[in-house]
């Protein structure tokens, strides 16, 4: 199946920045959080849904990541805290001081039993998602950049089979871990995602902002931004690299200069036909790439940088967390065309292929 | 500056004013002896935060507000005073520092903002105002100094912010370092011996004096002064060589260029250079403001605290004024790229050391940092405060032709609350 149409159907504006969300399409519920430190619920079945806040002394800074385990939400934030929230009771049920620096991302093992968090203490921590017990701490990423400034650990991902874990940092270093033994098994370098300006600005920008294993667990997609001329702005190409991670062999290298900025999230289609990337500069983009060729299959944009996307179980609905808004998109897919048609399509699209250099 | 040197300078200024590039400039009145003494041995290090640092991520945090960003505030060593958690080292070193949180300078454009905060006044047709470094080089420098009066290190952002000594004349333009840590072309070529160089200088001086007797022109004197200073400047190259510092001291300042330049700045003021500007670029964080400040504040926090410690341990902080300033601050509003844009209506700076009432926080902004609610200060007021801290009367006037020009902008007042 490949995405044939993508249409924005709803937009809910707010005064804050929405960094993360969870979405349950069948219940028409969205849970989200962001720059006002709170966690909210939306009932999307209502014509004008209103924010329903969760109770409790939760985060004291930006909430940057959220996962759902049944009727429990778990969030991380810049305050270094991990918070558990009951969806049924809409209240905080547990709070743990997880990291000494700013929490950046959280994900779960496929079976939901473990949580993985990363933060600017440059540590990945493994947690029992039910009890909140700290199981292990993974130390790999350098505290400082090569230019002697604090580094940042932005991204973490678990493989669909639950056997592997990946962590990615500001300078473009990815570590792959065995999720059982928690031993590092591979490393991948994507240095183009880190721009150091040694002359004009004398600071850096960029970093690995998103990671995702392929459905067959054999590849990993790494997202960020390419080299930026003027690092005052996010004016660089959205950059995606795909590797056979066991051999650290790059298979795809894509730069999109049409829709610029950071790739904040990567989602593979279940059949590995396409890769969805979401992110942006001052505004947001949604771009579908052919996972085999890297060709752009579909692309659209919206007002407001996109921080996270939640995809419905049938891959027909997207809910987007963005700068000062939530948006909802519908997507219709179509089956792959016959080989002869595919060949002609590739030929006709060749002039539209993004510049990969 | 000792009294003898000061007198020498005044004498030289008085007798040769007509024959120098300062010809249009005369002191309206002779400074009093007390005024001379007040300025004796004073130095300034300006840490120029080029591009505009965010007051919300430094000296005036607003956590928990829509404009506050993600970073927390931390308690400082001063009761009730909190600054951004990005400045943990400075939070314990505010005893000699005054934080000013109420700058309203209105101009939020790099070029014009730089002009304003570099000169303390807006541009005016028909007159070229000198920048702060030139004024202080003029006021605090020694006419017969063997070291530069004014050194500016600006190695980033294309080195475009050189400034001008304006009506004070080229004598007060900075030694400007844009590419390297050590000034280029101040060492003798291998093909010329020191004796040869001295002989050449003597011959040039003889010819120049004959020329000056025949040509009564302002530029001649300035030209002569410049050559007179060459040998002194050439002999000062060691000041820029931080390898002469103990390893422990170099390690203390750290490996970044800003740290190394702060160490050079300390060496320069220790040797008697009255004004050193260290520009730390580039804070213009329209995108990714929080990541940018995470990096740059770490550098500022470490280097500024090390510099203040070093000056204090050497007994120099009482005579050295350390300023952090830029062309403006940054918007409370956070844009779509998680950046902050230019903002000059309510921002912050600091003054540390010489003449400053340490432990002071002056001025207030509203809950979201959008406006100044107490103690509004403009660029002229800030400059008047800086002059007062250094023992320079902010009411002093220069004569440019027949026109008296106040050293501080018309109508400006020093802020007595931050002065010791």
HADDOCK unambig.tbl for C-alpha pairs under 7 A between the chains (distance, minus, plus):
assign (segid A and resid 16 and name CA) (segid B and resid 66 and name CA) 6.97 0.50 0.50
assign (segid A and resid 36 and name CA) (segid B and resid 66 and name CA) 6.66 0.50 0.50
assign (segid A and resid 61 and name CA) (segid B and resid 70 and name CA) 5.30 0.50 0.50
assign (segid A and resid 62 and name CA) (segid B and resid 70 and name CA) 5.33 0.50 0.50
assign (segid A and resid 78 and name CA) (segid B and resid 70 and name CA) 6.39 0.50 0.50
assign (segid A and resid 148 and name CA) (segid B and resid 256 and name CA) 6.78 0.50 0.50
assign (segid A and resid 149 and name CA) (segid B and resid 295 and name CA) 5.49 0.50 0.50
assign (segid A and resid 150 and name CA) (segid B and resid 295 and name CA) 6.03 0.50 0.50
assign (segid A and resid 199 and name CA) (segid B and resid 156 and name CA) 5.34 0.50 0.50
assign (segid A and resid 199 and name CA) (segid B and resid 157 and name CA) 6.87 0.50 0.50
assign (segid A and resid 200 and name CA) (segid B and resid 156 and name CA) 4.53 0.50 0.50
assign (segid A and resid 200 and name CA) (segid B and resid 157 and name CA) 3.85 0.50 0.50
assign (segid A and resid 200 and name CA) (segid B and resid 158 and name CA) 5.53 0.50 0.50
assign (segid A and resid 201 and name CA) (segid B and resid 156 and name CA) 5.95 0.50 0.50
assign (segid A and resid 201 and name CA) (segid B and resid 157 and name CA) 5.66 0.50 0.50
assign (segid A and resid 201 and name CA) (segid B and resid 281 and name CA) 5.70 0.50 0.50
assign (segid A and resid 201 and name CA) (segid B and resid 282 and name CA) 4.69 0.50 0.50
assign (segid A and resid 202 and name CA) (segid B and resid 156 and name CA) 6.67 0.50 0.50
assign (segid A and resid 202 and name CA) (segid B and resid 281 and name CA) 6.39 0.50 0.50
assign (segid A and resid 202 and name CA) (segid B and resid 282 and name CA) 6.52 0.50 0.50
assign (segid A and resid 232 and name CA) (segid B and resid 284 and name CA) 5.80 0.50 0.50
assign (segid A and resid 232 and name CA) (segid B and resid 285 and name CA) 5.18 0.50 0.50
assign (segid A and resid 232 and name CA) (segid B and resid 286 and name CA) 5.46 0.50 0.50
assign (segid A and resid 232 and name CA) (segid B and resid 287 and name CA) 5.77 0.50 0.50
assign (segid A and resid 233 and name CA) (segid B and resid 286 and name CA) 5.49 0.50 0.50
assign (segid A and resid 233 and name CA) (segid B and resid 287 and name CA) 4.40 0.50 0.50
assign (segid A and resid 234 and name CA) (segid B and resid 287 and name CA) 5.66 0.50 0.50
assign (segid A and resid 234 and name CA) (segid B and resid 337 and name CA) 6.92 0.50 0.50
assign (segid A and resid 281 and name CA) (segid B and resid 337 and name CA) 5.42 0.50 0.50
assign (segid A and resid 282 and name CA) (segid B and resid 336 and name CA) 4.42 0.50 0.50
assign (segid A and resid 282 and name CA) (segid B and resid 337 and name CA) 4.50 0.50 0.50
assign (segid A and resid 283 and name CA) (segid B and resid 336 and name CA) 6.50 0.50 0.50
assign (segid A and resid 304 and name CA) (segid B and resid 336 and name CA) 5.73 0.50 0.50
assign (segid A and resid 305 and name CA) (segid B and resid 336 and name CA) 5.63 0.50 0.50
assign (segid A and resid 305 and name CA) (segid B and resid 337 and name CA) 6.56 0.50 0.50
assign (segid A and resid 323 and name CA) (segid B and resid 336 and name CA) 5.75 0.50 0.50
